[in-house]
Amino acid sequence: MIKAELQGRRLILTVETADDETPIAPFVVEPLSARIGRELGSRYLMVLEDLPVVEDIGTDMIRALGQENYDRLDDELRQEEGELIMQAAYFWQMITGIEGARLVLEGRETGLPKAVALFRERMAPLLSQIRRRLESELQTLQGDTPATDSPQAGAKPGRKPQDRQQPKRSTKPRASAPVADPPPEATSSD
């Protein structure tokens, strides 16, 4: 069994062993910045929504756990235990916090689907922003960029400047606009 608890700002993941087994030192996971947590969450949401993702989610999971902890997994744990540790750290670093980590540790069949549902629920407000940003990026890649606002845009020979059609301005936010802060995490007694 693996337990998750908070110690200050750190996540402590402890693998319980039998009395006759060699104890395993706890895995101490340092918190990532909010910006990186949003990046991880945005990419994971894109994967869940079957949207194209360039980055490798496996790399994100290692980043969430920390390289030193990741290096210990293969040497000290069975594969299933190592995967649970990695997934618990990943969900903790994103918007689900300690609640998501504990759900993951319930197991692959029961806990992980609950953690994913919690993640989806908390990320729902950001989904439309992620979709708009992705659509804008795809348009740019395909060369379907809108006309510029330069004085020459839309001008035709022989027409007066006031006769030319003004380019329509998009009501969508620009792709570089900051993503709204995610909803606050539920408070925990830990």
Phi and psi in degrees as a GROMACS rama.xvg file:
@    title "Ramachandran Plot"
@    xaxis  label "Phi"
@    yaxis  label "Psi"
@TYPE xy
-119.841  133.762  ILE-2
-113.025  145.06  LYS-3
-118.402  133.168  ALA-4
-147.705  157.877  GLU-5
-96.7875  139.185  LEU-6
-131.318  98.7843  GLN-7
67.7278  -124.679  GLY-8
-97.473  2.29154  ARG-9
-98.9249  149.516  ARG-10
-95.4912  127.858  LEU-11
-110.812  119.744  ILE-12
-110.924  117.262  LEU-13
-115.07  125.476  THR-14
-93.1083  117.233  VAL-15
-80.0653  136.73  GLU-16
-121.701  160.978  THR-17
-71.138  161.362  ALA-18
-58.6675  -31.7285  ASP-19
-90.051  2.49342  ASP-20
-100.86  157.029  GLU-21
-70.029  126.664  THR-22
-63.5956  149.516  PRO-23
-108.852  128.378  ILE-24
-62.0946  143.248  ALA-25
-60.9664  152.187  PRO-26
-93.5876  118.077  PHE-27
-102.476  116.365  VAL-28
-106.027  120.409  VAL-29
-80.147  141.939  GLU-30
-71.5289  142.443  PRO-31
-88.2678  165.689  LEU-32
-67.7466  159.815  SER-33
-59.5681  -38.9824  ALA-34
-60.9868  -45.4202  ARG-35
-68.5845  -39.4451  ILE-36
-58.2193  -40.7516  GLY-37
-66.8198  -38.3661  ARG-38
-60.3091  -48.3763  GLU-39
-60.0344  -45.9116  LEU-40
-63.598  -41.2786  GLY-41
-63.575  -43.6875  SER-42
-65.5632  -42.3573  ARG-43
-64.5577  -39.4945  TYR-44
-63.3013  -39.0989  LEU-45
-62.7774  -38.4183  MET-46
-64.0702  -45.7857  VAL-47
-62.1945  -32.1588  LEU-48
-91.4778  8.77676  GLU-49
58.2711  36.4398  ASP-50
-95.9327  151.619  LEU-51
-65.938  135.954  PRO-52
-130.873  131.299  VAL-53
-85.4084  -40.3691  VAL-54
-74.0421  157.759  GLU-55
-91.3318  123.119  ASP-56
-64.6184  -31.9699  ILE-57
-59.2993  -39.7693  GLY-58
-64.7755  -39.3777  THR-59
-61.8822  -39.1398  ASP-60
-66.6103  -39.5132  MET-61
-64.8811  -41.4263  ILE-62
-60.8156  -41.2331  ARG-63
-65.7271  -38.3964  ALA-64
-79.0365  -36.2497  LEU-65
101.482  136.065  GLY-66
-59.3651  -41.4192  GLN-67
-62.4638  -44.7748  GLU-68
-63.6262  -41.1952  ASN-69
-60.9535  -41.5557  TYR-70
-62.835  -30.0503  ASP-71
-75.3692  -26.3731  ARG-72
-53.8914  -52.2603  LEU-73
-66.0307  -30.274  ASP-74
-82.8501  -29.8299  ASP-75
-113.517  -17.814  GLU-76
-126.384  159.076  LEU-77
-70.7689  162.134  ARG-78
-59.1188  -46.1837  GLN-79
-61.8014  -41.1602  GLU-80
-63.6372  -43.9287  GLU-81
-61.3175  -40.9749  GLY-82
-65.2436  -40.6741  GLU-83
-63.6909  -42.563  LEU-84
-59.434  -47.1992  ILE-85
-64.115  -44.7593  MET-86
-67.3435  -37.711  GLN-87
-62.672  -44.0837  ALA-88
-64.0846  -40.1928  ALA-89
-62.1851  -49.7452  TYR-90
-66.2236  -35.5815  PHE-91
-62.7384  -41.3974  TRP-92
-69.0607  -25.9045  GLN-93
-84.5916  -154.312  MET-94
-80.6921  -8.56198  ILE-95
-85.8667  -18.2787  THR-96
60.6962  -150.897  GLY-97
-63.0988  -32.8544  ILE-98
-61.5407  -44.5855  GLU-99
-64.4891  -40.1863  GLY-100
-62.218  -44.139  ALA-101
-67.2107  -36.3918  ARG-102
-63.686  -44.5673  LEU-103
-56.5775  -41.38  VAL-104
-71.53  -9.56975  LEU-105
-68.0502  -20.8403  GLU-106
128.14  163.034  GLY-107
-64.4795  -41.2892  ARG-108
-77.4597  -37.1974  GLU-109
-106.332  -47.7344  THR-110
-75.4416  -43.0997  GLY-111
-61.5558  -45.1367  LEU-112
-60.1533  -35.1108  PRO-113
-66.7113  -40.9092  LYS-114
-65.2097  -40.4488  ALA-115
-64.8125  -41.2152  VAL-116
-62.6387  -42.3762  ALA-117
-62.73  -42.7306  LEU-118
-60.5025  -48.6133  PHE-119
-58.8926  -43.3391  ARG-120
-60.7051  -44.5666  GLU-121
-76.3744  -25.0731  ARG-122
-92.4668  -8.37524  MET-123
-50.5888  -43.5649  ALA-124
-62.1899  -24.4348  PRO-125
-90.8762  -11.4361  LEU-126
-60.1745  -44.022  LEU-127
-64.9534  -36.9556  SER-128
-65.1166  -41.0838  GLN-129
-64.4249  -42.9186  ILE-130
-62.0873  -44.2189  ARG-131
-62.1589  -44.0606  ARG-132
-61.7948  -42.5518  ARG-133
-64.9193  -43.6853  LEU-134
-59.5166  -42.2799  GLU-135
-62.578  -43.3523  SER-136
-64.4387  -39.6348  GLU-137
-65.8656  -39.7469  LEU-138
-62.1078  -41.5195  GLN-139
-62.9396  -43.7115  THR-140
-64.0668  -33.4797  LEU-141
-85.2357  -4.69338  GLN-142
82.5003  15.2592  GLY-143
-94.2199  46.547  ASP-144
-76.9573  144.289  THR-145
-68.9203  160.853  PRO-146
-63.0837  151.212  ALA-147
-79.1367  168.314  THR-148
-93.329  20.6705  ASP-149
-70.1767  157.702  SER-150
-61.5351  -24.4518  PRO-151
-82.0507  -15.3171  GLN-152
-64.2543  126.801  ALA-153
82.3031  -4.02266  GLY-154
-77.1282  138.847  ALA-155
-121.596  148.324  LYS-156
-60.0052  140.353  PRO-157
86.394  -2.69558  GLY-158
-104.297  150.194  ARG-159
-78.8313  150.625  LYS-160
-53.6938  -36.2556  PRO-161
-73.4311  -15.8589  GLN-162
-84.5842  -18.8362  ASP-163
-73.4702  151.824  ARG-164
-77.3276  135.132  GLN-165
-81.8372  138.197  GLN-166
-63.934  142.749  PRO-167
-72.9097  136.763  LYS-168
-91.7854  137.294  ARG-169
-73.0645  141.749  SER-170
-90.6631  -4.89034  THR-171
-75.8103  146.115  LYS-172
-67.5457  151.868  PRO-173
-65.8768  152.85  ARG-174
-61.6417  -26.7412  ALA-175
-86.2087  -0.738424  SER-176
-63.7956  141.42  ALA-177
-66.0785  147.066  PRO-178
-74.6964  140.203  VAL-179
-61.85  149.11  ALA-180
-61.0119  140.109  ASP-181
-68.2993  160.258  PRO-182
-59.3859  151.76  PRO-183
-63.8214  147.574  PRO-184
-73.6745  151.307  GLU-185
-65.6857  142.174  ALA-186
-73.8541  147.776  THR-187
-123.685  149.637  SER-188
-84.0133  1.48077  SER-189
